[in-house]
Amino acid sequence: MSEEVASGLYPDAYTVGWVVAIAALSDLAAVGADPVGVLLTSTWGPDWPRADRASMASGFAAALRASGTALLGGDSSTGAATVLSATAIGCSDERPMSRVGAQPGDVLCTTGAAGAGAALGLKFLIGEERGDPPFRPRARLAEGSALRRFASACIDTSDGLLQAVAVLASVNGLGAQLEWSSELLDAQSAQLFDAKDLPRWLIWLSELGDYELMAAIPEELWPEAQAEVGPLSRLGQFTAGPDVEIDTGARVVPLDLDRLASIVEADPSARGALLAEIVEWARKEGLP
């Protein structure tokens, strides 16, 4: 969590601790493992007073309790800058899921709505208060365990929804046709983007994700998976590829994911112009 901590992305030390724990546990959820516990390594820079360190520890512990696991140990020291790193350890009595295995025709789905991470990132960029509602993502451990019976591939959305689609499509040599629906968006986050006159599809583009799980499920297993895993939101289907497209209901729009990713990779001084260019392109294409 060095980059996020250094940038001041998270509004308070408690949130930092919470996300450090969830980031590690979410990777266990994405393979369907049951957590044994978590190790924490903390290097404290001079800008973190003792009160903030204690608050971080409280947030970390609360996330572990919410996930049904505990701290196993770790190490703490001081240094030139603050770096926090967690390692989650888990076990599985079945073969774990991986990112490889999806096939054309598999249903692409997620365990929850997208938007809380994108909203946090937007508030950070424009200097708005980020504490309401607090950013408290969950590690979808129970869902990951249940998905093992159905999923041909799985990943978490910690780096954003479209980034997760791009990774699964790339490692499996596939394309995808996504079905746009506002039901796949967190309602409060969508309202924030509407209030700022920003297209809602930017929530999918955000690389600050929600730690949901994204899975590929064979079409014939989809009804049973919906019944047994819990609420699953259908995002679309994998195709023989290689294109990733969004069906808006009015037309199908191809996505240049490399171009979209250039916003994140660009120099900060150039991001505003790139974002304005992409927003203008999206509006011409009829993206919501």
Residue, then its C-alpha position, 0 to 999 in steps of 0.5 A: m500500500s505504499e503508493e496509496v499511502a504516499s498519495g493520501l488517497y484514503p481519508d484516515a488511518y483506519t481506512v488504510g488499515w482496513v484496505v491493507a487487510i482486505a487487499a490481501l484477503s480478496d486474493l484468497a477469495a479469488v481462488g476460493a481459499d479459506p483464510v488461515g490468517v494474515l501476516l502484516t509488515s509495517t515500516w513507519g515513516p516519520d509522518w505517521p504519529r503513534a495515534d495514526r499507527a494505532s488507528m491503522a491497527s484498529g482498522f486492520a483488526a476490524a477488517l480481519r474480524a469482519s472476514g472471520t480470520a486473525l493476525l498471525g504475526g509479522d514485523s514492524s520497523t521504522g524507515a524513510a517512508t511508510v510501507l504497509s504490506a499484508t500476506a494472507i494465508g489460506c487453504s483449500d481442500e479442492r483445486p483452487m480457481s485461477r484466472v485461466g480456463a474461461q471459454p467462449g460463451d461463458v457468462l461473465c459475472t460479478t458478486g456486486a455492484a461497481g462504484a464505491g472505489a470509483a467514487l472515492g477516487l473521484k472525490f480524491l481528485i476533486g478535493e471533496e470529503r471522502g469519509d461519507p460513506p466510508f470506504r469499507p470493501r469486503a473480501r468475498l470469501a464465502e462467494g469465492s468458496a462457493l464459486r469453485r464448483f462453477a467458475s472456469a476462471c476468476i479474478d477480483t476487481s481490486d484494479g477496477l471492473l474493466q481492468a479485470v475484464a481485460v486481464l481475464a480476456s487477455v490471459n484466456g485469448l478471448g474477447a468479451q461483449l459486455e451488457w451495460s446496465s445501471e443495475l451494475l452500479d452502486a447507486q450512491s456512486a452513480q448519483l455522484f457521477d451524475a451530479k458532476d456531469l460525468p458519464r456513468w461508464l467511467i465507473w467501470l473504467s476506474e482503476l480503483g476497484d471494489y474488491e468484488l469477484m469477477a467470474a466466468i461461468p459456463e452457460e449451462l451452470w449459470p442458473e445453478a450458480q445463481a441459486e447457490v453462490g448468492p447474488l450474482s450480476r451478469l456482466g456479459q459473455f466471453t467471445a472468441g475475440p479478440d475485441v471487448e465491446i459494450d452493448t448499450g442497448a442501442r448499439v455495440v461499442p468496441l473498446d480500445l482498452d489500451r487507450l483507456a488505460s493510458i489515462v492511468e499511465a499518463d503523466p498527471s499533468a496530461r490526465g485531464a486532457l486525456l480524460a476530456e478526450i475520452v469523455e467526448w469520444a464516449r458521448k459520441e459513441g452513445l455510452p451512458 
